């Protein structure tokens, strides 16, 4: 583990892209502003466009234009950024890049530390990694690390081939696979809520919890991502990574120590314990949907199939709901319900833990029905924690009424709350892989998801089957109703 103020030359492949401008440059600025990145750093932007250093630096300053900090000279900050036009296939360009890295390493005294960030299409990853190694860019006196964006493959086989290619050049402990959900404040809070509170951990099992629900809904459609999204869908774009990662954190056993290896080991155990389905069982546990047109806030929104780059007969899912079972001692018999979709009625990511009812509730009556105790972790956009309990009403009756105990993270100083990419970049430069996905997790999640994807690919769905601005298809409600549960739309409770 390195210091909290790491030194490094950061090489961003795909430096002219949207992700770099929206997330990476502002995150590097915030780290620098907050004293989490020393002056001993340089950023090399690598892409095909024939930009100069001045053009690149102007783009960087544009990306941080909304930050107003009188203590930071933006020109001074931007002077750490350098541009390097690049052709991935041309080995001479790697030699030129190596010379620039060495020059900046000496200038900024970064001790030979190198961070390569692949912010580009995954089909280039293998070639790029192989050439970086063959031309000597991965050999240095300091540390070398690689950050990779999703998607990491489109099924288990493609993910394995990609991983094998990258592993030719980088060892597993050098590879940092980003899942930006793992950088979110309240996702990282899951472990603290569970393992730092005697109130919850003794109850965190099938004796006291009736079900757990994980929802990640969006109000937006696919917008301009239609061509990419039509080859992926919600199952591969959200369930395989974000949803299963949150499930693993909620369900894992306490690690022996708070080290990346121990935490990862417990998450892997959860993914191994996921009940395996065969293709004939998929419809009993999974629901898929695709949004139709609808009127939201007085505006008529188009159906998914009318989107740019989308097949007019598309069989792609924009919504997935599922009942997942974890067959281990802690969770046997407890259903984990997940749902994720586009064009739903509100933007929200939250985890709802519903505790079992008392065997005999003395305060139950038909007129004032006591509600289940809930622990709700609000991941976004309203970060916080809410505990739903029952208490006496302020009247002459002895009946109870639901009340909430809330912690609202949005009331904190948000200017000083790290953004997900900021947190993950800092972790990577410090050598902390806790909030990144290991290959074992990627492999297990793809193996689980492949069965569902294969079953769906063989059967034409009755799409579209939910209206834009709704909660998704009715079948998603029935999935819970047949078990005696319902989705907790906590905001409306």
DRENDO-1510 file (C-alpha; in Angstrom, 1 decimal, always signed):
<recs>
REC; n; res; u; v; w
REC; 1; UNK; +0.0; +0.0; +0.0 .
REC; 2; UNK; +1.4; +3.4; -1.0 .
REC; 3; UNK; +0.9; +6.8; +0.6 .
REC; 4; UNK; -2.3; +8.8; +0.5 .
REC; 5; UNK; -0.6; +11.3; -1.8 .
REC; 6; UNK; +0.6; +9.0; -4.6 .
REC; 7; UNK; +3.1; +9.9; -7.3 .
REC; 8; UNK; +2.5; +8.6; -10.8 .
REC; 9; UNK; +2.5; +9.2; -14.5 .
REC; 10; UNK; -1.1; +8.6; -15.6 .
REC; 11; UNK; -1.5; +7.5; -19.2 .
REC; 12; UNK; -5.1; +7.7; -20.5 .
REC; 13; UNK; -5.9; +5.9; -23.7 .
REC; 14; UNK; -9.0; +7.4; -25.2 .
REC; 15; UNK; -8.2; +10.9; -23.8 .
REC; 16; UNK; -10.5; +12.7; -26.3 .
REC; 17; UNK; -13.6; +10.6; -25.3 .
REC; 18; UNK; -16.6; +11.5; -23.3 .
REC; 19; UNK; -15.7; +9.5; -20.2 .
REC; 20; UNK; -12.3; +11.2; -19.9 .
REC; 21; UNK; -13.9; +14.7; -20.1 .
REC; 22; UNK; -16.9; +14.1; -17.9 .
REC; 23; UNK; -15.3; +11.9; -15.2 .
REC; 24; UNK; -11.5; +11.4; -15.3 .
REC; 25; UNK; -10.2; +15.0; -15.6 .
REC; 26; UNK; -12.6; +16.4; -13.0 .
REC; 27; UNK; -11.7; +13.5; -10.7 .
REC; 28; UNK; -8.0; +14.2; -11.0 .
REC; 29; UNK; -8.6; +17.9; -10.4 .
REC; 30; UNK; -10.6; +17.1; -7.2 .
REC; 31; UNK; -7.9; +14.8; -5.9 .
REC; 32; UNK; -5.3; +17.5; -6.6 .
REC; 33; UNK; -7.5; +20.2; -5.0 .
REC; 34; UNK; -8.2; +18.1; -1.9 .
REC; 35; UNK; -4.5; +17.2; -1.3 .
REC; 36; UNK; -5.0; +13.5; -2.3 .
REC; 37; UNK; -2.6; +13.9; -5.2 .
REC; 38; UNK; +0.8; +15.4; -4.8 .
REC; 39; UNK; +2.5; +17.8; -7.2 .
REC; 40; UNK; +4.5; +14.8; -8.4 .
REC; 41; UNK; +2.1; +13.7; -11.1 .
REC; 42; UNK; +1.7; +14.0; -14.9 .
REC; 43; UNK; -1.1; +12.9; -17.2 .
REC; 44; UNK; -0.5; +11.8; -20.8 .
REC; 45; UNK; -3.6; +11.9; -23.0 .
REC; 46; UNK; -3.4; +9.3; -25.8 .
REC; 47; UNK; -5.7; +9.2; -28.8 .
REC; 48; UNK; -5.8; +9.3; -32.6 .
REC; 49; UNK; -6.7; +13.0; -33.0 .
REC; 50; UNK; -3.7; +15.2; -34.0 .
REC; 51; UNK; -4.1; +17.6; -31.0 .
REC; 52; UNK; -1.3; +19.7; -29.5 .
REC; 53; UNK; -0.6; +20.1; -25.8 .
REC; 54; UNK; -2.3; +23.5; -25.8 .
REC; 55; UNK; -5.5; +22.1; -27.4 .
REC; 56; UNK; -5.5; +19.2; -24.9 .
REC; 57; UNK; -5.0; +21.5; -21.9 .
REC; 58; UNK; -7.8; +23.8; -23.0 .
REC; 59; UNK; -10.1; +20.8; -23.1 .
REC; 60; UNK; -9.0; +19.8; -19.6 .
REC; 61; UNK; -9.7; +23.3; -18.3 .
REC; 62; UNK; -13.1; +23.2; -20.0 .
REC; 63; UNK; -13.9; +20.0; -18.2 .
REC; 64; UNK; -13.2; +21.6; -14.8 .
REC; 65; UNK; -14.8; +24.9; -15.7 .
REC; 66; UNK; -17.6; +24.5; -13.1 .
REC; 67; UNK; -15.0; +24.2; -10.2 .
REC; 68; UNK; -14.3; +27.6; -8.7 .
REC; 69; UNK; -11.4; +27.4; -6.2 .
REC; 70; UNK; -9.3; +30.5; -5.8 .
REC; 71; UNK; -6.5; +28.5; -4.2 .
REC; 72; UNK; -6.0; +26.4; -7.4 .
REC; 73; UNK; -4.4; +27.9; -10.5 .
REC; 74; UNK; -6.1; +26.0; -13.3 .
REC; 75; UNK; -3.3; +26.8; -15.8 .
REC; 76; UNK; -0.8; +25.4; -13.3 .
REC; 77; UNK; -2.9; +22.3; -12.9 .
REC; 78; UNK; -3.3; +21.9; -16.7 .
REC; 79; UNK; +0.5; +22.2; -17.2 .
REC; 80; UNK; +0.7; +18.6; -15.8 .
REC; 81; UNK; -1.2; +17.4; -18.8 .
REC; 82; UNK; +0.5; +16.4; -22.1 .
REC; 83; UNK; -0.9; +15.0; -25.3 .
REC; 84; UNK; +0.5; +12.2; -27.4 .
REC; 85; UNK; -1.1; +11.4; -30.8 .
REC; 86; UNK; -1.2; +7.6; -31.1 .
REC; 87; UNK; -1.9; +4.7; -33.4 .
REC; 88; UNK; -2.4; +1.5; -31.5 .
REC; 89; UNK; -1.0; -0.7; -34.3 .
REC; 90; UNK; +2.2; +1.4; -34.8 .
REC; 91; UNK; +5.0; +0.1; -32.6 .
REC; 92; UNK; +7.1; +3.2; -33.1 .
REC; 93; UNK; +4.4; +5.2; -31.3 .
REC; 94; UNK; +4.9; +3.0; -28.3 .
REC; 95; UNK; +8.6; +4.0; -28.3 .
REC; 96; UNK; +7.7; +7.7; -28.5 .
REC; 97; UNK; +5.3; +7.2; -25.6 .
REC; 98; UNK; +7.9; +5.5; -23.5 .
REC; 99; UNK; +10.3; +8.4; -24.1 .
REC; 100; UNK; +7.7; +10.9; -23.0 .
REC; 101; UNK; +6.8; +8.9; -19.9 .
REC; 102; UNK; +10.5; +8.8; -18.9 .
REC; 103; UNK; +10.9; +12.5; -19.5 .
REC; 104; UNK; +7.9; +13.3; -17.3 .
REC; 105; UNK; +8.9; +10.8; -14.7 .
REC; 106; UNK; +12.2; +12.6; -14.3 .
REC; 107; UNK; +10.6; +16.0; -14.4 .
REC; 108; UNK; +7.9; +15.3; -11.8 .
REC; 109; UNK; +9.9; +12.8; -9.8 .
REC; 110; UNK; +7.2; +10.1; -9.9 .
REC; 111; UNK; +9.6; +7.3; -8.9 .
REC; 112; UNK; +8.8; +5.2; -12.0 .
REC; 113; UNK; +5.1; +4.7; -11.1 .
REC; 114; UNK; +2.8; +4.2; -14.1 .
REC; 115; UNK; -0.9; +4.0; -14.3 .
REC; 116; UNK; -2.4; +3.0; -17.7 .
REC; 117; UNK; -6.1; +3.7; -18.1 .
REC; 118; UNK; -8.0; +2.1; -21.0 .
REC; 119; UNK; -10.9; +4.4; -21.6 .
REC; 120; UNK; -11.8; +3.0; -25.0 .
REC; 121; UNK; -13.5; +0.2; -26.8 .
REC; 122; UNK; -12.7; -3.3; -25.3 .
REC; 123; UNK; -11.7; -4.8; -28.7 .
REC; 124; UNK; -8.5; -2.8; -28.5 .
REC; 125; UNK; -7.5; -4.0; -25.0 .
REC; 126; UNK; -5.7; -7.1; -25.9 .
REC; 127; UNK; -3.6; -5.6; -28.7 .
REC; 128; UNK; -2.8; -2.5; -26.5 .
REC; 129; UNK; -1.7; -4.6; -23.5 .
REC; 130; UNK; +0.4; -6.9; -25.6 .
REC; 131; UNK; +2.2; -4.0; -27.3 .
REC; 132; UNK; +2.8; -2.1; -24.0 .
REC; 133; UNK; +4.6; -5.2; -22.8 .
REC; 134; UNK; +6.5; -6.0; -25.9 .
REC; 135; UNK; +7.8; -2.5; -26.2 .
REC; 136; UNK; +8.9; -2.3; -22.6 .
REC; 137; UNK; +6.4; +0.1; -21.2 .
REC; 138; UNK; +5.3; -2.2; -18.4 .
REC; 139; UNK; +8.8; -2.6; -17.1 .
REC; 140; UNK; +9.7; +0.1; -14.6 .
REC; 141; UNK; +11.4; +0.6; -11.3 .
REC; 142; UNK; +8.1; +1.8; -9.7 .
REC; 143; UNK; +4.7; +0.2; -9.8 .
REC; 144; UNK; +2.7; -0.4; -12.9 .
REC; 145; UNK; -1.1; -0.7; -12.8 .
REC; 146; UNK; -3.9; -1.0; -15.4 .
REC; 147; UNK; -7.4; +0.3; -15.1 .
REC; 148; UNK; -10.1; -1.1; -17.4 .
REC; 149; UNK; -13.6; +0.1; -18.0 .
REC; 150; UNK; -16.6; -2.2; -18.5 .
REC; 151; UNK; -17.9; -4.0; -20.5 .
REC; 152; UNK; -15.4; -6.8; -19.7 .
REC; 153; UNK; -16.5; -9.2; -22.4 .
REC; 154; UNK; -20.1; -9.9; -23.6 .
REC; 155; UNK; -20.2; -13.4; -22.1 .
REC; 156; UNK; -18.0; -15.7; -20.1 .
REC; 157; UNK; -16.0; -17.0; -23.1 .
REC; 158; UNK; -15.2; -13.5; -24.5 .
REC; 159; UNK; -14.4; -12.3; -21.0 .
REC; 160; UNK; -12.0; -15.2; -20.5 .
REC; 161; UNK; -10.3; -14.6; -23.9 .
REC; 162; UNK; -9.9; -10.9; -23.0 .
REC; 163; UNK; -8.6; -11.7; -19.6 .
REC; 164; UNK; -6.1; -14.2; -21.0 .
REC; 165; UNK; -4.8; -11.5; -23.4 .
REC; 166; UNK; -4.4; -8.9; -20.7 .
REC; 167; UNK; -2.8; -11.4; -18.3 .
REC; 168; UNK; +0.0; -11.9; -20.8 .
REC; 169; UNK; +1.1; -8.3; -20.0 .
REC; 170; UNK; -0.2; -7.6; -16.5 .
REC; 171; UNK; -0.6; -9.8; -13.4 .
REC; 172; UNK; -3.9; -10.0; -11.7 .
REC; 173; UNK; -2.8; -7.8; -8.8 .
REC; 174; UNK; -1.9; -5.1; -11.4 .
REC; 175; UNK; -5.4; -5.1; -13.0 .
REC; 176; UNK; -8.1; -2.8; -11.7 .
REC; 177; UNK; -11.5; -3.5; -13.3 .
REC; 178; UNK; -13.7; -0.5; -12.6 .
REC; 179; UNK; -17.3; -0.8; -11.5 .
REC; 180; UNK; -18.2; +2.8; -10.7 .
REC; 181; UNK; -21.1; +1.6; -8.4 .
REC; 182; UNK; -18.4; +0.3; -6.0 .
REC; 183; UNK; -17.1; +3.9; -5.7 .
REC; 184; UNK; -20.4; +5.3; -4.6 .
REC; 185; UNK; -20.4; +6.5; -1.0 .
REC; 186; UNK; -23.5; +4.5; +0.2 .
REC; 187; UNK; -22.3; +1.3; -1.6 .
REC; 188; UNK; -19.1; +1.5; +0.4 .
REC; 189; UNK; -21.2; +2.2; +3.4 .
REC; 190; UNK; -22.8; -1.2; +3.2 .
REC; 191; UNK; -19.9; -2.9; +4.9 .
REC; 192; UNK; -19.7; -0.3; +7.6 .
REC; 193; UNK; -23.5; -0.5; +8.3 .
REC; 194; UNK; -23.3; -4.2; +8.6 .
REC; 195; UNK; -20.0; -4.9; +10.4 .
REC; 196; UNK; -19.8; -1.8; +12.7 .
REC; 197; UNK; -23.3; -2.2; +14.3 .
REC; 198; UNK; -24.2; -4.8; +16.8 .
REC; 199; UNK; -27.8; -3.8; +16.0 .
REC; 200; UNK; -27.7; -5.4; +12.6 .
REC; 201; UNK; -25.1; -8.1; +12.2 .
REC; 202; UNK; -26.7; -10.6; +14.6 .
REC; 203; UNK; -30.0; -10.3; +12.7 .
REC; 204; UNK; -28.4; -10.5; +9.2 .
REC; 205; UNK; -29.6; -14.0; +8.4 .
REC; 206; UNK; -32.5; -16.2; +7.4 .
REC; 207; UNK; -33.9; -16.3; +10.9 .
REC; 208; UNK; -34.7; -12.5; +11.0 .
REC; 209; UNK; -34.8; -11.3; +7.3 .
REC; 210; UNK; -37.7; -12.2; +5.1 .
REC; 211; UNK; -36.4; -10.8; +1.8 .
REC; 212; UNK; -33.9; -8.3; +0.4 .
REC; 213; UNK; -34.7; -6.0; -2.6 .
REC; 214; UNK; -32.2; -4.2; -4.8 .
REC; 215; UNK; -33.5; -1.7; -7.3 .
REC; 216; UNK; -31.7; +0.5; -9.8 .
REC; 217; UNK; -34.0; +2.4; -12.0 .
REC; 218; UNK; -33.5; +5.2; -14.5 .
REC; 219; UNK; -35.9; +7.7; -16.0 .
REC; 220; UNK; -33.8; +8.1; -19.2 .
REC; 221; UNK; -34.0; +5.8; -22.2 .
REC; 222; UNK; -31.0; +4.6; -24.2 .
REC; 223; UNK; -30.7; +8.0; -25.8 .
REC; 224; UNK; -27.6; +8.0; -28.2 .
REC; 225; UNK; -26.3; +4.6; -26.9 .
REC; 226; UNK; -28.8; +2.6; -29.0 .
REC; 227; UNK; -26.3; +0.8; -31.2 .
REC; 228; UNK; -24.2; -0.3; -28.2 .
REC; 229; UNK; -27.1; -1.0; -25.9 .
REC; 230; UNK; -29.0; -3.1; -28.5 .
REC; 231; UNK; -26.1; -5.7; -28.3 .
REC; 232; UNK; -26.1; -5.7; -24.5 .
REC; 233; UNK; -29.4; -5.0; -22.8 .
REC; 234; UNK; -30.1; -4.5; -19.1 .
REC; 235; UNK; -29.0; -8.1; -18.2 .
REC; 236; UNK; -25.4; -7.6; -19.4 .
REC; 237; UNK; -25.2; -3.8; -18.9 .
REC; 238; UNK; -26.4; -3.8; -15.3 .
REC; 239; UNK; -27.1; -7.2; -13.7 .
REC; 240; UNK; -23.8; -8.9; -14.6 .
REC; 241; UNK; -21.8; -6.2; -12.8 .
REC; 242; UNK; -23.5; -3.5; -10.7 .
REC; 243; UNK; -26.5; -5.6; -9.4 .
REC; 244; UNK; -24.5; -8.7; -8.6 .
REC; 245; UNK; -21.8; -6.6; -6.9 .
REC; 246; UNK; -24.3; -4.9; -4.6 .
REC; 247; UNK; -25.8; -8.3; -3.8 .
REC; 248; UNK; -22.4; -9.8; -2.9 .
REC; 249; UNK; -21.7; -6.9; -0.5 .
REC; 250; UNK; -25.1; -7.2; +1.2 .
REC; 251; UNK; -24.9; -11.0; +1.5 .
REC; 252; UNK; -21.3; -11.7; +2.2 .
REC; 253; UNK; -20.0; -13.1; +5.6 .
REC; 254; UNK; -17.8; -10.8; +7.7 .
REC; 255; UNK; -14.2; -11.0; +6.4 .
REC; 256; UNK; -11.4; -12.0; +8.8 .
REC; 257; UNK; -9.7; -8.6; +8.1 .
REC; 258; UNK; -10.5; -5.6; +6.1 .
REC; 259; UNK; -8.0; -6.4; +3.3 .
REC; 260; UNK; -8.8; -6.6; -0.4 .
REC; 261; UNK; -8.1; -10.3; -0.5 .
REC; 262; UNK; -10.3; -11.2; +2.5 .
REC; 263; UNK; -13.2; -9.0; +1.3 .
REC; 264; UNK; -12.9; -10.4; -2.2 .
REC; 265; UNK; -12.9; -13.9; -0.9 .
REC; 266; UNK; -16.2; -13.4; +0.9 .
REC; 267; UNK; -17.8; -11.9; -2.1 .
REC; 268; UNK; -16.7; -14.8; -4.3 .
REC; 269; UNK; -18.3; -17.2; -1.8 .
REC; 270; UNK; -21.6; -15.5; -2.3 .
REC; 271; UNK; -21.4; -15.7; -6.1 .
REC; 272; UNK; -20.5; -19.3; -5.9 .
REC; 273; UNK; -23.5; -19.9; -3.7 .
REC; 274; UNK; -26.0; -18.3; -6.1 .
REC; 275; UNK; -28.5; -21.0; -7.1 .
REC; 276; UNK; -27.6; -22.2; -10.6 .
REC; 277; UNK; -30.5; -22.2; -13.1 .
REC; 278; UNK; -31.0; -24.3; -16.2 .
REC; 279; UNK; -32.6; -22.7; -19.2 .
REC; 280; UNK; -36.0; -24.3; -18.5 .
REC; 281; UNK; -36.1; -22.6; -15.1 .
REC; 282; UNK; -35.3; -19.0; -16.2 .
REC; 283; UNK; -38.9; -17.9; -16.6 .
REC; 284; UNK; -39.6; -18.9; -13.0 .
REC; 285; UNK; -36.9; -16.6; -11.7 .
REC; 286; UNK; -36.4; -13.9; -14.2 .
REC; 287; UNK; -38.6; -11.3; -15.9 .
REC; 288; UNK; -37.5; -9.2; -18.9 .
REC; 289; UNK; -39.1; -6.0; -20.3 .
REC; 290; UNK; -38.7; -3.4; -23.0 .
REC; 291; UNK; -40.2; +0.0; -22.8 .
REC; 292; UNK; -42.9; +1.3; -25.0 .
REC; 293; UNK; -43.7; +5.0; -25.8 .
REC; 294; UNK; -45.4; +6.9; -23.1 .
REC; 295; UNK; -46.2; +10.4; -21.8 .
REC; 296; UNK; -44.0; +11.7; -19.0 .
REC; 297; UNK; -44.4; +15.3; -17.7 .
REC; 298; UNK; -46.6; +16.1; -20.6 .
REC; 299; UNK; -44.0; +15.0; -23.1 .
REC; 300; UNK; -44.5; +12.0; -25.4 .
REC; 301; UNK; -41.4; +9.8; -25.3 .
REC; 302; UNK; -40.6; +7.2; -28.0 .
REC; 303; UNK; -40.5; +3.5; -27.6 .
REC; 304; UNK; -37.1; +1.7; -27.4 .
REC; 305; UNK; -37.5; +0.2; -30.8 .
REC; 306; UNK; -37.9; +3.8; -32.3 .
REC; 307; UNK; -34.5; +4.8; -30.8 .
REC; 308; UNK; -31.4; +5.7; -32.9 .
REC; 309; UNK; -29.4; +2.6; -33.9 .
REC; 310; UNK; -32.0; +0.1; -32.5 .
REC; 311; UNK; -33.4; -2.8; -34.5 .
REC; 312; UNK; -37.1; -2.2; -35.1 .
REC; 313; UNK; -37.8; -5.8; -34.1 .
REC; 314; UNK; -35.3; -5.7; -31.2 .
REC; 315; UNK; -35.5; -8.6; -28.7 .
REC; 316; UNK; -33.2; -6.6; -26.3 .
REC; 317; UNK; -34.3; -6.2; -22.7 .
REC; 318; UNK; -34.3; -2.7; -21.2 .
REC; 319; UNK; -35.7; -4.0; -17.9 .
REC; 320; UNK; -34.8; -7.1; -15.8 .
REC; 321; UNK; -36.3; -8.3; -12.5 .
REC; 322; UNK; -35.2; -11.5; -10.8 .
REC; 323; UNK; -35.6; -13.7; -7.8 .
REC; 324; UNK; -32.1; -14.9; -6.7 .
REC; 325; UNK; -31.5; -17.6; -4.1 .
REC; 326; UNK; -28.2; -17.9; -2.2 .
REC; 327; UNK; -27.8; -21.5; -1.1 .
REC; 328; UNK; -25.7; -21.2; +2.0 .
REC; 329; UNK; -26.2; -21.5; +5.7 .
REC; 330; UNK; -26.8; -17.8; +6.3 .
REC; 331; UNK; -29.3; -17.2; +3.5 .
REC; 332; UNK; -31.1; -20.5; +2.8 .
REC; 333; UNK; -34.7; -19.7; +2.0 .
REC; 334; UNK; -34.4; -15.9; +1.7 .
REC; 335; UNK; -35.2; -14.5; -1.7 .
REC; 336; UNK; -33.1; -11.6; -3.1 .
REC; 337; UNK; -35.1; -9.6; -5.6 .
REC; 338; UNK; -33.4; -7.4; -8.0 .
REC; 339; UNK; -34.8; -5.1; -10.7 .
REC; 340; UNK; -33.2; -2.6; -13.0 .
REC; 341; UNK; -34.6; -0.7; -16.0 .
REC; 342; UNK; -34.7; +2.3; -18.2 .
REC; 343; UNK; -37.6; +4.8; -18.6 .
REC; 344; UNK; -39.1; +4.0; -15.3 .
REC; 345; UNK; -41.0; +6.4; -13.1 .
REC; 346; UNK; -38.0; +7.7; -11.1 .
REC; 347; UNK; -34.3; +7.6; -10.9 .
REC; 348; UNK; -33.2; +5.6; -7.8 .
REC; 349; UNK; -30.8; +3.0; -6.6 .
REC; 350; UNK; -31.7; +1.6; -3.2 .
REC; 351; UNK; -31.4; -1.6; -1.2 .
REC; 352; UNK; -34.4; -2.6; +1.1 .
REC; 353; UNK; -33.9; -5.2; +3.8 .
REC; 354; UNK; -37.3; -6.4; +5.0 .
REC; 355; UNK; -37.2; -8.1; +8.4 .
REC; 356; UNK; -39.7; -10.8; +9.4 .
REC; 357; UNK; -42.8; -10.0; +11.3 .
REC; 358; UNK; -43.1; -10.9; +14.9 .
REC; 359; UNK; -44.7; -14.3; +15.6 .
REC; 360; UNK; -47.4; -12.6; +17.6 .
REC; 361; UNK; -47.8; -8.8; +17.3 .
REC; 362; UNK; -49.7; -7.5; +20.4 .
REC; 363; UNK; -50.4; -4.2; +18.6 .
REC; 364; UNK; -51.9; -5.6; +15.5 .
REC; 365; UNK; -55.5; -4.6; +14.6 .
REC; 366; UNK; -57.2; -4.5; +11.3 .
REC; 367; UNK; -57.6; -0.7; +11.3 .
REC; 368; UNK; -54.0; +0.1; +12.2 .
REC; 369; UNK; -51.9; -2.6; +10.6 .
REC; 370; UNK; -48.3; -2.7; +11.8 .
REC; 371; UNK; -45.9; -2.6; +9.0 .
REC; 372; UNK; -42.7; -4.6; +8.6 .
REC; 373; UNK; -39.4; -3.2; +9.9 .
REC; 374; UNK; -37.2; -2.1; +7.0 .
REC; 375; UNK; -33.6; -1.0; +6.6 .
REC; 376; UNK; -33.3; +1.1; +3.5 .
REC; 377; UNK; -29.9; +2.1; +2.0 .
REC; 378; UNK; -30.4; +4.9; -0.5 .
REC; 379; UNK; -27.4; +4.8; -2.9 .
REC; 380; UNK; -28.5; +7.5; -5.4 .
REC; 381; UNK; -29.7; +10.2; -6.0 .
REC; 382; UNK; -30.7; +10.7; -2.3 .
REC; 383; UNK; -27.8; +9.2; -0.4 .
REC; 384; UNK; -28.7; +8.0; +3.1 .
REC; 385; UNK; -30.0; +5.4; +5.4 .
REC; 386; UNK; -33.6; +5.0; +6.7 .
REC; 387; UNK; -34.8; +2.6; +9.4 .
REC; 388; UNK; -38.6; +2.0; +9.4 .
REC; 389; UNK; -39.9; +1.0; +12.9 .
REC; 390; UNK; -43.3; +1.0; +14.7 .
REC; 391; UNK; -44.1; +3.3; +17.6 .
REC; 392; UNK; -47.2; +4.4; +19.5 .
REC; 393; UNK; -49.4; +7.0; +17.9 .
REC; 394; UNK; -49.9; +10.3; +19.6 .
REC; 395; UNK; -53.5; +9.7; +20.5 .
REC; 396; UNK; -55.8; +7.8; +22.9 .
REC; 397; UNK; -55.3; +4.5; +21.1 .
REC; 398; UNK; -52.7; +1.9; +22.0 .
REC; 399; UNK; -52.1; +1.1; +18.3 .
REC; 400; UNK; -48.8; +1.6; +16.6 .
REC; 401; UNK; -47.9; +3.6; +13.5 .
REC; 402; UNK; -44.8; +3.4; +11.3 .
REC; 403; UNK; -42.1; +6.0; +11.9 .
REC; 404; UNK; -38.7; +6.5; +10.2 .
REC; 405; UNK; -35.3; +7.1; +11.6 .
REC; 406; UNK; -33.2; +8.7; +8.9 .
REC; 407; UNK; -29.7; +9.8; +8.1 .
REC; 408; UNK; -29.5; +12.0; +5.0 .
REC; 409; UNK; -26.0; +12.2; +3.5 .
REC; 410; UNK; -27.2; +14.9; +1.1 .
REC; 411; UNK; -27.3; +17.4; +4.0 .
REC; 412; UNK; -23.5; +16.9; +4.4 .
REC; 413; UNK; -21.0; +19.2; +2.6 .
REC; 414; UNK; -21.3; +17.6; -0.8 .
REC; 415; UNK; -18.4; +19.7; -2.1 .
REC; 416; UNK; -16.1; +17.5; +0.0 .
REC; 417; UNK; -17.8; +14.2; -0.7 .
REC; 418; UNK; -15.7; +12.2; -3.2 .
REC; 419; UNK; -17.3; +11.3; -6.5 .
REC; 420; UNK; -17.1; +7.6; -7.4 .
REC; 421; UNK; -14.4; +7.9; -10.0 .
REC; 422; UNK; -12.4; +10.2; -7.7 .
REC; 423; UNK; -12.5; +7.5; -5.0 .
REC; 424; UNK; -11.6; +4.7; -7.3 .
REC; 425; UNK; -8.7; +6.6; -9.0 .
REC; 426; UNK; -7.3; +7.4; -5.6 .
REC; 427; UNK; -7.7; +3.7; -4.5 .
REC; 428; UNK; -5.9; +2.5; -7.6 .
REC; 429; UNK; -2.9; +4.8; -7.2 .
REC; 430; UNK; -2.7; +3.8; -3.5 .
REC; 431; UNK; -2.8; +0.1; -4.5 .
REC; 432; UNK; -6.1; -0.6; -2.8 .
REC; 433; UNK; -8.1; -3.1; -4.9 .
REC; 434; UNK; -11.0; -3.5; -2.4 .
REC; 435; UNK; -13.5; -1.7; -4.5 .
REC; 436; UNK; -12.5; -3.2; -7.9 .
REC; 437; UNK; -13.7; -6.5; -9.3 .
REC; 438; UNK; -11.4; -9.5; -9.4 .
REC; 439; UNK; -11.3; -11.9; -12.3 .
REC; 440; UNK; -12.9; -14.6; -10.1 .
REC; 441; UNK; -16.0; -12.3; -9.6 .
REC; 442; UNK; -16.2; -11.5; -13.3 .
REC; 443; UNK; -16.0; -15.1; -14.3 .
REC; 444; UNK; -18.7; -16.3; -11.8 .
REC; 445; UNK; -21.1; -13.5; -12.7 .
REC; 446; UNK; -20.8; -14.1; -16.4 .
REC; 447; UNK; -21.3; -17.9; -15.9 .
REC; 448; UNK; -24.5; -17.2; -14.0 .
REC; 449; UNK; -25.8; -14.6; -16.5 .
REC; 450; UNK; -24.9; -16.6; -19.6 .
REC; 451; UNK; -27.6; -19.2; -18.8 .
REC; 452; UNK; -30.3; -16.4; -18.7 .
REC; 453; UNK; -29.0; -14.7; -21.8 .
REC; 454; UNK; -28.9; -18.0; -23.8 .
REC; 455; UNK; -32.5; -18.9; -22.8 .
REC; 456; UNK; -33.8; -15.4; -23.8 .
REC; 457; UNK; -31.9; -15.5; -27.1 .
REC; 458; UNK; -33.8; -18.6; -28.2 .
REC; 459; UNK; -37.3; -17.1; -27.5 .
REC; 460; UNK; -38.8; -14.0; -29.0 .
REC; 461; UNK; -40.2; -11.9; -26.3 .
REC; 462; UNK; -43.6; -10.1; -26.4 .
REC; 463; UNK; -42.1; -6.6; -26.5 .
REC; 464; UNK; -42.7; -3.8; -25.8 .
REC; 465; UNK; -44.4; -4.7; -22.4 .
REC; 466; UNK; -44.2; -1.6; -20.2 .
REC; 467; UNK; -45.0; +2.0; -20.7 .
REC; 468; UNK; -42.3; +4.7; -20.4 .
REC; 469; UNK; -42.6; +6.3; -16.9 .
REC; 470; UNK; -44.0; +3.2; -15.3 .
REC; 471; UNK; -42.5; +0.7; -12.7 .
REC; 472; UNK; -41.9; -1.9; -15.4 .
REC; 473; UNK; -43.9; -4.9; -16.6 .
REC; 474; UNK; -46.7; -6.4; -14.4 .
REC; 475; UNK; -44.8; -9.7; -14.4 .
REC; 476; UNK; -42.2; -8.2; -12.1 .
REC; 477; UNK; -44.9; -7.6; -9.5 .
REC; 478; UNK; -46.2; -11.1; -9.9 .
REC; 479; UNK; -42.7; -12.5; -9.3 .
REC; 480; UNK; -42.9; -11.2; -5.7 .
REC; 481; UNK; -46.7; -11.6; -5.2 .
REC; 482; UNK; -46.5; -15.4; -5.6 .
REC; 483; UNK; -44.1; -15.4; -2.6 .
REC; 484; UNK; -46.4; -13.2; -0.6 .
REC; 485; UNK; -44.2; -10.0; -1.0 .
REC; 486; UNK; -44.4; -6.8; -3.0 .
REC; 487; UNK; -41.8; -4.2; -4.2 .
REC; 488; UNK; -41.2; -1.5; -1.6 .
REC; 489; UNK; -41.4; +1.8; -3.3 .
REC; 490; UNK; -40.1; +3.5; -0.2 .
REC; 491; UNK; -40.5; +7.0; -1.5 .
REC; 492; UNK; -44.3; +6.6; -1.8 .
REC; 493; UNK; -44.7; +4.8; +1.6 .
</recs>
